[in-house]
């Protein structure tokens, strides 16, 4: 007799509870009343870290930590009187939710290199993230861990069990191991975050400042997880069907070694990317949710200034070189661990039809070693792209030095070598950043960057540009000594000048940025920035067809006000004023409203219109056009969580653009744009995307998805005398149907 979904879910829950109960008498019910907690380490001096005042927390919080054979047991007890609003909306995993919540962050090796954050909300939602590069959070990773929440009149509490298998870590030298920990709690109605230590992810040093504690070290246990999936997609446009199956395997035979493997990994059709209409010369960056590329990926997360990534996993299985469609991956393999004092990571990815010169192959190797206050590392990537007859090799040596709590110095030396017919090149680069925080009120940072014109790590990474030399300085001043009766709680000012040139000696527009962040005692925030640039050359906008002079201008003036949740509502209002093109202005207001009619239902609406007098676009060669532009962006996010383990989400986005009165320009003497007699026409862009997704969670790594998706984009020239406005474009979204499909996916881990 087949099991009903309810019986199957109950069985999974029973197994999970039995597993948790085996942890030395730990019952994961959210109430830390078991005898084992009597020997736990206690953390109860919570200080306000957002805003960064370091005042005692408004309401006390107490955290407990105990090392067990199964993993780290954590309990956090949050005092919250009955007259303080409790915000506990339900949410999907990793959702950015405005709710009362607690976080436990841990650095298993205690060296400030890699950390993991585990969040639980009062509404029983969770999130987990990898922390690297001191304060870079990556929420793409989904770990396997357990938790429970309990609520009473004046308190609420959380218990967690973080298995030792959740991450690769070095072997302990004796009966104890030193780890770094930080506990924090968010009181949503006041917009206040308090932590067990005086650390904040907004400061230059965060992960390396976690409190170091010694916990019992237990012999490593073997761990194997096999997660197969099957999916069936029906294309409503072509009428075709596409079935897929694959498997992810995660094996940890010891505490300091882990193997991850994937056969035909899923590209993540159940996750919808944000809608983008892009006319810029720089590629848009997208995150990656595929389990293989998120598990134990932190060791490969090596970043550069200008938002660069030496390993960009969306390249693997991304748009193919021969037809631009998403590539299939036959096999992927990853090794993580530590040996002989080194931490290492190895990753290999082989796309389908590589032997037929259609698919690609990628290889990544990473080594790191800690030498007291100095951390040294090396990363190498290799990409084989036979369709283009192109091979790319990138090498990077990185170092981080923390001589004392005030200083953080980091940098890299890079080299790339590309072999391709008629396009072989070599390039080098180097950058260094020195951050200095003499006290809580002040922060300073100096950054020097040199990317040679031949440096190119885009084959396996993400690079915005080469041929770049930059010098920037930033200084931050924080004011927190307001009287108790003052409506202000903290005020932060920051100034950042930037000078940069390309490798040809052409000066790029110098910039000066001023910003402020005001936090009030009610929890509201008012943030703003002003960026002004002086005359210089834009050497990217023409895509290699000559530099263009950019006049001095107001790059942007932004102001945003955000109010914490009051009743069932929270909202954010703001806007930006900027100059585009030659000398025209643009204005872009923005409003976001979030409504919580019930704890299991929420609706978020965003509207952002834009009006521009001088929108400059590259057409081809040295030809540009300037348009008057009207643009509208609308986002709708609806989340409904009718029962435990059930989630229904609607995500819809629309971008409409209509232009008028185009003027043609050519690059003239000295790089200045001059009007030309080229015939140009106004145009419209209409882009729409919708995803309706149902998810049922049977248990850890066991999910059923039913997804409906539809989207399309249309671009058309405007006919003289027959202009189409934004209202007409919005009325046409029903005709945008480049893609429409229904997907059913089952993932069942063992």
Secondary structure, DSSP 4 states (H G I P E B T S, - for coil): -PPPHHHHHHHHHHHHHHHHHTTTT---SS---SGGGGGSEEE---EEEESS--PBPSS-EEEEEEEETTEEEEEEEEE--TTS--------TT----S-EEEEEEETTSSSSEEEEEEEETTS-EEEEEEETTTEEETT-----EEEEEE-SSEEEEEEEEEGGGS--PPPSSSEEEEEEEEEEEEGGGTEEEESSS--TTSS--GGGSEEEEEE------EEEEEEEEEEEEETTT--EEEEEEEEEEEEEETTEEEEEEES----TTSPPPP----SSSPPP-----HHHHTT-GGG--EETTTEES--GGGTTSB-TTTSSBPPEEEEEEEEEEETTEEEEEEEEEETTGGGTSSEEEEEEEEEEEETTEEEEEEEEEEEEGGGTEEEEEEEEEEEE-SSTTEEEEEEEEEEEEE-TTT-EEEEEEEEEEEEEEETTEEEEEEEEEE-TT---TTTSB-S-SSEEEEEEEEEEEE----TT-SEEEEEEEEEEEEEE-TTSPBPPPEEEEEEEEEETTS-EEEEEEEEE-SEEESSTTSSS--EEE-SEEEEEEEEEEEEEETTEEEEEEEEEEEETTTEEEEEEEEEEEEEEETTEEEEEEEEEEEEEEEEEEEETTEEEEEEEEEEEEEEEEEE--STTEEEEEEEEEEEEEEEEEEEEEE-GGG-EEE-------EEEEEEEEEEEEEEEEETTEEEEEEEEEEEEEEEEPBTTB---HHHHHHTGGG--SEEEEEEEEEEE-
